[in-house]
Amino acid sequence: MDFINLKRKIEETDERKRRKINLFEASNFRSWMLWFKPGDGTDMHYHASPETFLVIEGSGVVKGIDGSERPIAKDDVVFFPAKDYYQITNTGSDPLVLFGNRSEAFGGPHVTLQAERASE
C-alpha cells in the first residue's frame, strides 16, 4: 500500500514547473499528475489502453480528432477509450492540474497523429 498527498505534489510541481509527475505503477496500471501552464497542453495522440483524468485545478478544453472541443474544469472526470485520439489544452489563466490513470505500466505507446500520418 502506498499514499501520496496530491496537494503537496501540486505544490512541488508548481514550484519546479514540472509538467508530469509519475505517482504509482504496477505491471498493468499507472497513475500520474499533469501540470500545464496557461496555453500549454498535449499533442493530438492516443494510447493503447483506456484512460481517465480528474481535473483537480484549472480549466481547459479537450479536442477530438474530428475537431470537436469540450470544456473541462475542476472536478470533471474525462474517460478516453483505447485508441481514441485527443488533445488537452489549458485555456485558463491558472495552471491546469490533472490526475490521470491508465491500465498499463509506464512506457506504454503514445501514438501521435503526426507520427501516424507519417507512417501512412
C-alpha positions as CSV (number, residue, x, y, z in Angstrom):
1,M,0.0,0.0,0.0
2,D,1.3,3.5,-0.8
3,F,-0.1,7.0,-0.3
4,I,0.5,10.4,-1.9
5,N,-0.9,13.8,-0.9
6,L,-2.0,15.5,-4.2
7,K,-1.9,19.0,-2.6
8,R,1.8,18.5,-1.7
9,K,2.5,17.1,-5.2
10,I,0.8,20.1,-6.8
11,E,2.9,22.5,-4.6
12,E,6.1,20.6,-5.7
13,T,5.1,20.8,-9.3
14,D,4.1,24.4,-9.1
15,E,7.5,25.3,-7.5
16,R,9.5,23.3,-10.0
17,K,7.3,23.9,-13.1
18,R,7.4,20.2,-13.8
19,R,4.8,19.1,-16.4
20,K,4.4,15.5,-15.3
21,I,4.9,13.6,-12.0
22,N,4.6,9.8,-12.0
23,L,2.7,8.7,-8.9
24,F,2.0,4.9,-8.9
25,E,2.9,2.0,-11.1
26,A,2.1,-1.7,-11.4
27,S,2.5,-4.1,-14.3
28,N,-1.0,-3.3,-15.5
29,F,-1.7,0.2,-14.0
30,R,-0.2,3.6,-13.7
31,S,-1.2,7.0,-12.3
32,W,0.4,10.4,-12.7
33,M,-0.3,14.1,-12.4
34,L,0.0,16.7,-15.2
35,W,0.6,20.4,-14.6
36,F,0.0,22.7,-17.6
37,K,0.7,26.4,-17.5
38,P,-1.8,28.6,-19.5
39,G,-1.6,27.8,-23.2
40,D,0.3,24.5,-22.6
41,G,-1.1,21.1,-23.3
42,T,-0.7,17.7,-25.0
43,D,-0.3,16.9,-28.7
44,M,-3.0,15.1,-30.5
45,H,-2.5,11.4,-29.6
46,Y,-3.9,8.2,-28.3
47,H,-2.9,5.3,-26.1
48,A,-3.5,1.5,-26.4
49,S,-5.4,1.3,-23.1
50,P,-8.4,3.2,-21.7
51,E,-7.5,6.2,-19.6
52,T,-9.2,8.7,-17.2
53,F,-8.3,12.2,-16.0
54,L,-9.7,14.0,-12.9
55,V,-9.4,17.8,-13.2
56,I,-8.0,18.9,-9.9
57,E,-7.5,22.6,-10.6
58,G,-7.9,25.0,-13.5
59,S,-9.8,24.8,-16.8
60,G,-9.2,23.9,-20.4
61,V,-10.5,22.0,-23.4
62,V,-10.3,18.5,-24.8
63,K,-10.2,18.4,-28.5
64,G,-11.1,15.2,-30.5
65,I,-9.7,14.0,-33.8
66,D,-12.9,15.3,-35.6
67,G,-12.1,18.9,-34.3
68,S,-14.8,18.9,-31.7
69,E,-14.0,20.6,-28.4
70,R,-15.3,20.2,-24.9
71,P,-14.5,22.4,-22.0
72,I,-13.2,20.8,-18.8
73,A,-13.0,22.3,-15.3
74,K,-12.3,21.4,-11.7
75,D,-14.0,18.2,-10.5
76,D,-14.6,17.0,-14.1
77,V,-13.6,13.4,-14.9
78,V,-12.8,12.5,-18.5
79,F,-12.7,9.0,-19.9
80,F,-10.9,8.0,-23.1
81,P,-11.4,4.6,-24.6
82,A,-8.3,2.8,-26.1
83,K,-7.1,4.3,-29.3
84,D,-9.3,7.4,-29.0
85,Y,-7.3,10.5,-30.3
86,Y,-7.4,13.6,-28.0
87,Q,-5.6,16.8,-27.2
88,I,-5.8,18.6,-23.9
89,T,-5.0,22.4,-23.7
90,N,-5.0,24.8,-20.7
91,T,-7.3,27.7,-21.9
92,G,-7.5,29.3,-18.5
93,S,-5.3,31.8,-16.7
94,D,-4.2,29.5,-13.9
95,P,-2.4,26.1,-14.0
96,L,-4.5,23.1,-15.2
97,V,-3.8,20.2,-13.0
98,L,-5.0,16.7,-13.9
99,F,-4.7,13.3,-12.1
100,G,-4.5,10.6,-14.7
101,N,-4.5,6.8,-14.7
102,R,-4.3,4.1,-17.4
103,S,-4.4,0.3,-17.4
104,E,-0.8,-0.2,-18.4
105,A,2.7,0.3,-16.9
106,F,4.7,3.4,-17.7
107,G,6.4,3.3,-21.1
108,G,3.3,2.2,-23.0
109,P,2.8,3.5,-26.5
110,H,2.0,7.2,-27.1
111,V,0.8,7.4,-30.7
112,T,0.7,10.9,-32.1
113,L,-1.4,11.9,-35.0
114,Q,1.7,13.3,-36.7
115,A,3.6,10.0,-36.4
116,E,0.5,8.0,-37.5
117,R,0.1,10.2,-40.7
118,A,3.9,9.9,-41.4
119,S,3.7,6.1,-41.4
120,E,0.8,6.0,-43.9
